[in-house]
Amino acid sequence: MSSRKPAKSAAATLTVKDATFGLLRAFGVDKVFGNPGSTELPFLSDWPEDIEYVLGLQEASAVGMADGYALATRNAGFVNLHSAAGVGHALGNVFNAYRNQTPMVIIAGQQARSIMPLQAFLYSERATEFPQPYVKFSVEPARPEDVPAAIARAYYVAMQPPCGPTFVSVPVDDWTRPTQPIEARQISRELGPDPTAMKALASALSESKRPAFVVGPAVDRARAVKLMVEVAEKARAAVWASPFSPRCSFPERHPQFAGFLHASPGQLSDALREHDLVIVIGAPVFTFHVEGHAAIFDGATTLIQITDDPSAAAITPAGNSIIATMKPALATLLELLPETKRAVPAGRTLPPPPKAADPIPAEFLLHALSAAMGPDDVLVEEVPSHRPAMQKFMPMRGQDSFYTMASGGLGYSLPAAVGMALGRRNARTVCLIGDGSAMYSIQALWTAAQRKLPLTVVVINNSGYGAMRSFSQVMQVRNVPGLELPGIDFVKLAEGMGCHAVRVAKSSELASALKQGLSHDGTSLVEVIVDSAVPLLYSQKS
């Protein structure tokens, strides 16, 4: 009699780890971002060759890279974090992903189930509550065999508009346990608008004398910028960018583009005062940053919103909201709109090019960078104190051209630019970042340099937190400590992590330095020493 044991079935020997990697392949996930810890080692061991592990040197950078990669590929970014400490490090950029509505699945380590009741070392107490409320779904599965199903659900929820991060806590000993395979499912993600509401909107547009569209990031996220342009041209309406929009949802050189709305209630209301109908598409109504009277809500202006976010619709203080994803909503509106005899509104007038000077004016740098960038390059930005000047001197082309953080939380854009460059290897990614912002996630440069990513980082160095200097003037506060940042050498920091780097302090040297940095084979950094004059972000009467 043979002593050979019968072979086990594939289903019986399938582990939680095997099933998880099978799901990742089915979801089209080819990269996992992370910074390893002991509670993740069983997941990381014997890593498969067809899924790349992208190492970040700190957890916030890993999440930021996954965010940028998700934006570039339009698929959920997958991140593996260490238990409580690693998730804690990452929370700032988890918040950014939530506000950016970036699809992301975060898989975090947890201590072994058998010693969790003892509050073991590196145990994450109430793990599912830690990242809330900035994740759409959070779970620690009750049984090891439930882990793949939990990860599948996390992916579906992350990808469903409004997109966002999700969280799965996995005990360290779950990965080698047996489970059953999980088949990937197809779930539609478009939501059509209510026909009656759309007819009412089209009627209001046809009757309006001075309509305006306020476009937000959901238009660019949905790849609907071309449709938005067609609707605006047929309606002959002015087009404004919503306050703090982290994407470019309308070509900023288009003759109907009116400009950028301030996050001040008074300034926003003044900008929209002449319009009798304001249609907000793919944005909140409205994102404010300072106090003030919002006359736009007093009733003289009709407000209508199209949003894929039911929560944003519920928060809207005035007017009507239509819940729908952008492509079906805009396509329906384009079809319903009658031709109009309204005059085409005049858009904004761009200022003349700024003049060179020493020290270098920030406006001169921004104009020079805009001229130096290629037609397919993308900009990832984190220069909050220079954003008004950037909006004047760096008009974006529209679809897939501009990215920043919707939350205002610093430390996002440098790692996000690394992830963007990883997902867009056929074009140049440019990260425009302030000296203060750069120091939050400077270690992301190492990942970019190791992979020779087509990334150019332009650091605007004004030796301080420019946005805080500006706000101290607006709020009329004096003698605020901690706003100055002397003595940081970004060239040495970048070179120490393997990047090509130069410093520019004279206007006459700027064009050649930018050209060299943008054409470098791999990752480069250009540090530009600029005039430390403080631009005002809001008028002081706001």
Phi, psi and omega per residue, in radians:
M1 nan 2.358 -3.131
S2 -1.214 2.474 3.089
S3 -1.626 0.018 -3.128
R4 -1.195 2.361 3.110
K5 -1.465 2.569 3.109
P6 -1.112 2.478 3.132
A7 -1.146 2.482 3.074
K8 -1.348 2.645 3.104
S9 -1.219 2.731 3.131
A10 -1.045 -0.667 -3.112
A11 -1.141 -0.647 -3.089
A12 -1.245 -0.509 -3.082
T13 -1.709 -0.046 3.127
L14 -1.177 2.234 3.128
T15 -1.672 2.906 3.071
V16 -0.999 -0.721 3.129
K17 -1.124 -0.777 3.113
D18 -1.028 -0.822 -3.113
A19 -1.106 -0.651 3.141
T20 -1.149 -0.800 3.121
F21 -1.155 -0.568 3.039
G22 -1.078 -0.707 3.089
L23 -1.138 -0.770 -3.138
L24 -1.015 -0.748 3.113
R25 -1.098 -0.743 -3.128
A26 -1.143 -0.541 3.128
F27 -1.461 -0.001 -3.132
G28 1.327 0.403 -3.133
V29 -1.544 2.090 -3.113
D30 -1.991 -0.008 3.136
K31 -2.483 2.492 3.003
V32 -2.197 2.256 -3.099
F33 -1.740 2.546 3.132
G34 -3.110 3.071 2.990
N35 -2.412 2.023 -2.868
P36 -1.333 2.628 3.016
G37 -2.425 3.028 -3.027
S38 -1.123 -0.582 -3.117
T39 -1.332 -0.019 3.102
E40 -1.901 -0.104 -2.997
L41 -1.014 -0.730 3.105
P42 -1.083 -0.556 3.076
F43 -1.233 -0.629 -3.050
L44 -1.466 -0.310 -3.068
S45 -1.169 2.567 3.125
D46 0.848 0.927 -3.049
W47 -1.117 2.365 -3.097
P48 -1.208 2.605 -3.096
E49 -1.285 -0.427 -3.045
D50 -1.547 -0.060 3.060
I51 -2.164 2.146 -3.018
E52 -1.551 2.352 3.020
Y53 -1.646 2.131 -3.103
V54 -1.844 1.969 -3.070
L55 -1.481 2.205 2.933
G56 -1.876 2.595 -3.062
L57 -1.487 0.009 3.046
Q58 -2.778 2.615 -2.971
E59 -1.126 -0.633 3.103
A60 -1.089 -0.647 3.092
S61 -1.164 -0.692 3.125
A62 -1.070 -0.746 3.120
V63 -1.168 -0.733 3.101
G64 -1.076 -0.694 3.087
M65 -1.115 -0.762 3.116
A66 -1.087 -0.625 3.093
D67 -1.083 -0.907 -3.139
G68 -1.078 -0.682 3.125
Y69 -1.156 -0.691 3.093
A70 -1.100 -0.689 3.113
L71 -1.132 -0.694 -3.105
A72 -1.228 -0.662 -3.028
T73 -1.724 -0.234 -3.073
R74 1.004 0.607 3.000
N75 -2.309 2.734 -3.083
A76 -1.055 2.348 2.982
G77 -1.392 2.421 3.107
F78 -1.891 2.296 -3.104
V79 -2.253 2.414 3.029
N80 -2.014 2.058 -3.078
L81 -2.024 2.733 2.999
H82 -1.224 2.873 -3.002
S83 -1.019 -2.223 -2.973
A84 -1.079 -0.824 -3.076
A85 -1.113 -0.771 -3.129
G86 -1.163 -0.736 3.091
V87 -1.106 -0.674 3.102
G88 -1.076 -0.769 3.087
H89 -1.033 -0.597 -3.007
A90 -1.486 -0.200 -2.909
L91 -1.050 -0.586 3.122
G92 -1.024 -0.764 -3.140
N93 -1.442 -0.346 2.929
V94 -1.117 -0.742 3.069
F95 -1.049 -0.747 3.095
N96 -1.066 -0.770 3.132
A97 -1.083 -0.665 3.122
Y98 -1.113 -0.808 -3.131
R99 -1.274 -0.518 3.070
N100 -1.336 -0.185 -3.038
Q101 0.971 0.846 3.102
T102 -1.601 2.233 3.089
P103 -1.230 2.251 -3.065
M104 -2.750 2.421 3.035
V105 -2.015 2.090 3.130
I106 -1.827 2.102 3.063
I107 -1.892 2.030 -3.070
A108 -1.952 2.532 3.087
G109 -1.245 2.799 3.091
Q110 -2.605 2.708 3.104
Q111 -1.160 2.906 -3.118
A112 -1.072 2.507 -3.097
R113 -1.019 -0.628 -3.037
S114 -1.177 -0.462 -3.120
I115 -1.933 0.048 3.097
M116 -1.038 -0.660 3.130
P117 -1.097 -0.284 -3.125
L118 -1.605 0.125 -3.070
Q119 0.929 1.030 -3.017
A120 -1.149 2.827 3.051
F121 -1.002 2.345 -3.093
L122 1.169 0.269 3.053
Y123 -1.312 2.393 3.092
S124 -1.750 1.822 -3.136
E125 -1.293 2.307 -3.109
R126 0.871 0.939 -3.033
A127 -0.974 -0.677 -3.066
T128 -1.215 -0.367 -3.125
E129 -1.486 -0.357 -3.005
F130 -1.018 -0.860 -3.105
P131 -1.477 -0.069 -3.126
Q132 -1.322 2.622 0.119
P133 -1.617 0.374 -2.988
Y134 -1.722 0.449 2.942
V135 -2.322 2.607 -3.111
K136 -1.370 -0.419 -3.064
F137 -2.682 2.381 -3.103
S138 -2.522 2.259 -3.046
V139 -2.673 2.556 2.859
E140 -2.085 1.854 -2.987
P141 -0.981 2.532 -3.099
A142 -1.200 -0.518 -3.104
R143 -2.306 2.637 3.100
P144 -0.983 -0.718 -3.088
E145 -1.171 -0.183 3.116
D146 -1.534 -0.127 -3.048
V147 -1.056 -0.868 -3.125
P148 -1.031 -0.705 3.120
A149 -1.123 -0.653 3.106
A150 -1.137 -0.698 3.122
I151 -1.180 -0.674 3.084
A152 -1.077 -0.807 3.128
R153 -1.086 -0.709 3.131
A154 -1.040 -0.695 3.122
Y155 -1.136 -0.813 -3.111
Y156 -1.088 -0.725 -3.133
V157 -1.183 -0.722 3.137
A158 -1.064 -0.633 -3.061
M159 -1.499 -0.204 -3.088
Q160 -1.454 2.202 3.135
P161 -1.091 2.441 -0.123
P162 -1.250 2.232 -3.085
C163 -1.148 2.918 3.114
G164 3.033 3.054 -3.137
P165 -1.345 2.639 3.028
T166 -2.267 2.939 -2.949
F167 -2.490 2.269 3.074
V168 -2.261 2.067 3.078
S169 -1.609 2.200 -3.044
V170 -2.155 2.026 3.065
P171 -1.012 2.558 -2.980
V172 -1.050 -0.540 -3.081
D173 -1.589 0.062 -3.128
D174 -1.318 -0.505 -2.929
W175 -1.126 -0.503 -3.095
T176 -1.665 0.022 -3.129
R177 -1.359 2.677 3.126
P178 -1.304 2.666 3.100
T179 -2.713 -3.139 3.083
Q180 -1.786 2.618 3.123
P181 -1.164 2.598 3.089
I182 -2.010 2.145 3.103
E183 -1.455 2.334 3.071
A184 -1.195 2.464 -3.102
R185 -1.979 2.709 3.037
Q186 -1.702 2.211 3.132
I187 -2.240 2.183 3.137
S188 -1.203 2.619 -3.062
R189 -2.180 0.048 3.096
E190 -1.666 2.474 3.138
L191 -2.204 2.042 -3.089
G192 -1.350 2.654 -3.111
P193 -1.401 2.799 3.063
D194 -1.192 2.150 -3.063
P195 -1.042 -0.705 -3.124
T196 -1.130 -0.744 3.131
A197 -1.135 -0.646 3.137
M198 -1.218 -0.642 3.074
K199 -1.118 -0.698 3.106
A200 -1.128 -0.675 3.103
L201 -1.139 -0.790 3.126
A202 -1.083 -0.678 3.109
S203 -1.137 -0.760 3.112
A204 -1.081 -0.667 3.110
L205 -1.155 -0.717 -3.114
S206 -1.187 -0.505 -3.123
E207 -1.558 -0.248 -3.082
S208 -1.237 2.555 3.074
K209 -1.633 -0.595 -3.088
R210 -2.431 1.261 -3.105
P211 -1.408 2.763 3.061
A212 -2.485 2.504 2.962
F213 -1.781 2.440 2.958
V214 -2.002 1.962 -3.024
V215 -1.791 2.474 -3.103
G216 -2.184 -3.041 -2.961
P217 -1.139 -0.420 -3.107
A218 -1.092 -0.456 3.129
V219 -1.159 -0.827 3.112
D220 -1.193 -0.690 3.123
R221 -1.015 -0.618 -3.094
A222 -1.511 0.074 -3.044
R223 0.951 0.797 -3.062
A224 -2.055 0.338 -3.104
V225 -1.120 -0.729 3.133
K226 -1.055 -0.743 3.093
L227 -1.097 -0.704 3.140
M228 -1.083 -0.697 3.106
V229 -1.111 -0.757 -3.140
E230 -1.099 -0.714 3.118
V231 -1.133 -0.799 -3.121
A232 -1.091 -0.701 -3.126
E233 -1.221 -0.672 3.117
K234 -1.208 -0.637 -3.140
A235 -1.403 -0.276 -3.063
R236 0.921 0.894 -3.111
A237 -1.972 2.633 3.011
A238 -1.221 2.636 -3.125
V239 -2.207 2.164 3.082
W240 -1.980 2.632 2.995
A241 -1.540 2.391 -3.113
S242 -1.167 2.707 3.138
P243 -1.027 2.363 3.072
F244 0.990 0.550 3.108
S245 -1.134 2.225 -3.129
P246 -1.497 0.093 3.138
R247 -2.378 2.882 3.043
C248 -1.795 1.897 -3.048
S249 -1.875 0.184 3.079
F250 -2.787 2.375 -3.128
P251 -1.036 2.203 -2.985
E252 -1.443 -0.021 2.974
R253 -1.809 0.057 3.131
H254 -1.137 2.451 -3.077
P255 -1.110 -0.287 3.112
Q256 -1.697 -0.001 -3.133
F257 -1.332 2.075 -3.023
A258 -1.560 -0.432 3.132
G259 2.378 -2.856 -3.029
F260 -1.931 2.285 3.116
L261 -1.401 2.436 3.108
H262 -1.329 2.739 3.059
A263 -1.591 0.426 3.047
S264 -1.864 2.205 -3.102
P265 -0.943 -0.713 -3.117
G266 -1.213 -0.820 -3.121
Q267 -1.162 -0.684 3.098
L268 -1.107 -0.775 -3.136
S269 -1.107 -0.684 3.104
D270 -1.112 -0.709 -3.111
A271 -1.130 -0.608 -3.078
L272 -1.708 0.103 -3.017
R273 -1.029 -0.647 -3.044
E274 -1.362 -0.148 -3.090
H275 -1.620 2.315 3.096
D276 -1.540 -0.276 3.113
L277 -2.410 2.217 3.107
V278 -2.155 2.107 -3.140
I279 -1.953 2.013 -3.110
V280 -1.674 2.120 -3.046
I281 -2.115 1.996 3.061
G282 1.305 0.531 -3.121
A283 -2.677 2.798 3.009
P284 -1.204 2.854 3.057
V285 -2.068 1.594 -0.198
F286 -2.201 2.891 3.054
T287 -1.560 2.025 3.125
F288 -1.936 2.708 -3.123
H289 -2.127 -0.397 3.124
V290 -2.263 2.852 -3.134
E291 -1.334 2.895 3.098
G292 2.665 2.951 3.128
H293 -1.477 2.158 3.124
A294 -1.639 1.524 -3.126
A295 -1.105 -0.349 3.126
I296 -1.044 -0.407 -3.127
F297 -1.631 0.077 -3.054
D298 -1.374 -0.170 3.030
G299 1.961 -0.188 -3.135
A300 -1.289 -0.411 -3.115
T301 -1.958 2.288 3.058
T302 -1.375 2.257 -3.127
L303 -2.005 2.290 3.041
I304 -2.349 2.403 -3.093
Q305 -2.130 2.415 2.908
I306 -2.000 2.144 -3.088
T307 -2.535 2.594 3.029
D308 -1.650 0.136 -3.081
D309 -2.008 1.811 3.136
P310 -1.010 -0.566 3.111
S311 -1.139 -0.704 3.104
A312 -1.123 -0.642 3.099
A313 -1.143 -0.686 -3.119
A314 -1.208 -0.541 -3.105
I315 -1.377 -0.440 -3.059
T316 -0.946 2.176 -2.989
P317 -1.443 -0.250 -3.086
A318 -2.665 2.737 3.084
G319 1.424 -2.988 -3.103
N320 -1.924 2.626 3.128
S321 -2.147 2.472 3.068
I322 -2.050 2.121 -3.122
I323 -1.631 2.047 -3.121
A324 -2.938 2.753 2.968
T325 -1.388 2.806 -2.866
M326 -1.198 -0.771 -3.055
K327 -1.098 -0.892 3.119
P328 -1.126 -0.597 3.141
A329 -1.168 -0.831 -3.117
L330 -1.208 -0.646 3.103
A331 -1.118 -0.698 3.100
T332 -1.140 -0.779 -3.135
L333 -1.096 -0.726 3.126
L334 -1.057 -0.693 -3.134
E335 -1.229 -0.636 -3.072
L336 -1.401 -0.423 -3.032
L337 -1.183 2.211 3.010
P338 -1.382 2.834 3.042
E339 -1.161 2.590 -3.098
T340 -2.214 2.666 3.088
K341 -1.732 0.109 3.084
R342 -1.014 2.546 3.045
A343 -1.199 2.535 3.082
V344 -1.208 2.187 -3.101
P345 -1.203 2.568 3.091
A346 -1.371 2.351 3.102
G347 -1.477 -2.966 -3.113
R348 -1.289 2.773 3.055
T349 -1.845 2.140 -3.129
L350 -1.293 2.521 -3.132
P351 -1.270 2.830 3.074
P352 -1.170 2.775 3.133
P353 -1.022 2.425 3.121
P354 -1.229 2.714 -3.100
K355 -1.568 2.613 3.089
A356 -1.219 2.596 3.080
A357 -2.833 2.884 3.021
D358 -2.240 2.212 0.028
P359 -1.109 2.786 -3.024
I360 -1.174 2.163 3.018
P361 -1.204 2.439 -3.141
A362 -1.014 -0.635 -3.140
E363 -1.080 -0.674 3.127
F364 -1.139 -0.728 3.087
L365 -1.067 -0.800 -3.084
L366 -1.117 -0.719 3.115
H367 -1.149 -0.708 -3.141
A368 -1.167 -0.694 3.120
L369 -1.154 -0.701 3.107
S370 -1.054 -0.732 3.139
A371 -1.214 -0.508 -3.069
A372 -1.456 -0.438 -3.082
M373 -1.230 2.585 3.122
G374 -1.376 2.893 -3.051
P375 -1.161 -0.373 -3.139
D376 -1.880 0.038 3.125
D377 -1.184 2.640 3.081
V378 -2.040 2.631 -3.115
L379 -1.977 2.229 2.988
V380 -1.983 2.130 -2.880
E381 -2.120 2.499 2.976
E382 -2.646 1.180 3.092
V383 -2.278 1.205 -2.997
P384 -0.999 -0.588 -3.118
S385 -1.291 -0.339 -3.116
H386 -1.879 0.164 -3.070
R387 -1.105 -0.725 3.092
P388 -1.018 -0.719 3.111
A389 -1.188 -0.663 3.110
M390 -1.071 -0.696 -3.139
Q391 -1.152 -0.462 3.095
K392 -1.433 -0.710 -2.938
F393 -1.908 0.002 3.080
M394 -2.325 1.116 3.140
P395 -1.089 2.289 -3.098
M396 -1.549 2.673 -3.015
R397 -1.402 -0.347 -3.103
G398 2.204 -2.240 -2.990
Q399 -0.879 2.229 3.012
D400 0.987 0.718 -3.113
S401 -2.046 -0.336 -2.981
F402 -2.552 2.411 3.135
Y403 -2.512 2.447 2.959
T404 -2.686 -3.057 -3.087
M405 -1.589 2.329 3.109
A406 -1.354 -0.326 -3.012
S407 -1.469 -0.439 -2.987
G408 1.475 -0.002 -3.140
G409 -1.426 2.177 -3.085
L410 -1.288 2.798 3.140
G411 1.711 0.152 -3.080
Y412 -1.639 -0.859 -2.806
S413 -1.252 -0.567 3.130
L414 -1.165 -0.913 3.058
P415 -1.145 -0.581 3.094
A416 -1.101 -0.647 3.100
A417 -1.152 -0.618 3.076
V418 -1.104 -0.812 3.091
G419 -1.100 -0.679 3.099
M420 -1.090 -0.780 3.132
A421 -1.137 -0.571 3.105
L422 -1.180 -0.564 -3.137
G423 -1.589 -0.187 -3.117
R424 -2.273 1.101 -3.059
R425 -1.185 -0.290 -3.087
N426 -1.571 0.064 3.121
A427 -2.471 2.921 -3.140
R428 -1.581 2.359 2.973
T429 -1.800 2.316 3.118
V430 -2.023 2.173 3.055
C431 -1.808 2.010 3.101
L432 -1.790 2.006 -2.937
I433 -2.500 2.567 3.085
G434 -1.397 2.838 -3.128
D435 -1.127 -0.689 3.096
G436 -1.168 -0.757 -3.141
S437 -1.113 -0.686 -3.048
A438 -1.070 -0.557 -3.043
M439 -1.302 -0.189 3.124
Y440 -1.240 -0.621 -3.071
S441 -2.439 0.711 -3.048
I442 -1.077 -0.459 -3.091
Q443 -1.159 -0.227 3.087
A444 -1.093 -0.395 3.106
L445 -1.026 -0.601 -3.099
W446 -1.075 -0.780 3.137
T447 -1.068 -0.747 -3.137
A448 -1.126 -0.744 -3.115
A449 -1.170 -0.690 -3.140
Q450 -1.065 -0.559 -3.062
R451 -1.769 0.044 -3.140
K452 0.892 0.837 -3.096
L453 -1.264 2.579 3.109
P454 -1.340 1.331 -3.020
L455 -2.312 2.307 3.013
T456 -2.106 2.144 3.124
V457 -1.800 2.119 3.091
V458 -1.890 1.960 -3.116
V459 -1.685 2.066 3.034
I460 -1.516 1.874 -3.039
N461 -1.793 1.816 3.028
N462 -1.976 0.312 3.035
S463 1.019 0.683 3.090
G464 3.035 3.107 3.070
Y465 -1.517 1.610 -3.038
G466 -1.096 -0.680 -3.130
A467 -1.095 -0.680 3.128
M468 -1.224 -0.601 3.041
R469 -1.061 -0.749 3.141
S470 -1.128 -0.803 -3.118
F471 -1.138 -0.567 3.105
S472 -1.109 -0.549 3.064
Q473 -1.289 -0.776 -3.138
V474 -1.085 -0.710 -3.108
M475 -1.502 -0.040 3.093
Q476 0.968 0.858 3.033
V477 -1.969 2.611 -3.021
R478 -2.180 2.805 3.009
N479 0.961 0.861 3.116
V480 -1.517 2.129 3.136
P481 -1.367 2.830 2.977
G482 1.429 0.279 -3.111
L483 -1.741 -0.171 -3.076
E484 -1.783 2.469 -3.094
L485 -2.308 1.159 3.137
P486 -1.371 2.707 2.909
G487 1.459 0.224 3.092
I488 -1.585 2.179 -3.113
D489 -1.833 1.700 -3.080
F490 -1.276 -0.461 3.097
V491 -1.134 -0.823 3.130
K492 -1.152 -0.681 3.108
L493 -1.059 -0.799 -3.107
A494 -1.180 -0.770 3.136
E495 -1.109 -0.614 3.113
G496 -1.146 -0.353 3.095
M497 -1.829 0.173 3.003
G498 1.681 0.217 -3.112
C499 -1.701 2.658 2.914
H500 -1.320 2.386 -3.063
A501 -2.618 2.524 3.053
V502 -2.437 2.768 3.053
R503 -2.053 2.433 3.130
V504 -2.191 2.248 3.103
A505 -2.176 -0.093 -3.127
K506 -2.125 2.412 -3.126
S507 -1.033 -0.587 -3.091
S508 -1.177 -0.345 -3.123
E509 -1.712 -0.087 -2.967
L510 -1.206 -0.835 -3.046
A511 -1.050 -0.770 -3.114
S512 -1.205 -0.629 3.122
A513 -1.157 -0.721 3.110
L514 -1.161 -0.713 3.126
K515 -1.075 -0.766 3.138
Q516 -1.128 -0.768 -3.127
G517 -1.139 -0.677 -3.104
L518 -1.319 -0.351 -3.132
S519 -1.796 0.007 -3.094
H520 -1.135 2.420 3.114
D521 -1.410 1.538 -3.084
G522 2.240 -2.699 -3.057
T523 -1.670 2.314 3.136
S524 -2.293 2.752 3.069
L525 -2.309 2.330 3.063
V526 -2.086 1.971 3.095
E527 -1.627 2.143 -3.098
V528 -2.012 2.064 3.101
I529 -1.433 2.037 -3.039
V530 -2.021 2.901 3.028
D531 -0.984 2.325 -3.092
S532 -1.501 0.194 3.099
A533 -1.008 2.481 -3.024
V534 -1.708 1.999 3.049
P535 -1.355 2.555 3.091
L536 -1.496 2.205 3.139
L537 -1.362 -0.543 3.123
Y538 -2.368 2.718 3.055
S539 -1.207 2.571 -3.071
Q540 -1.235 -0.232 3.072
K541 -1.474 -0.061 3.140
S542 -1.126 nan nan
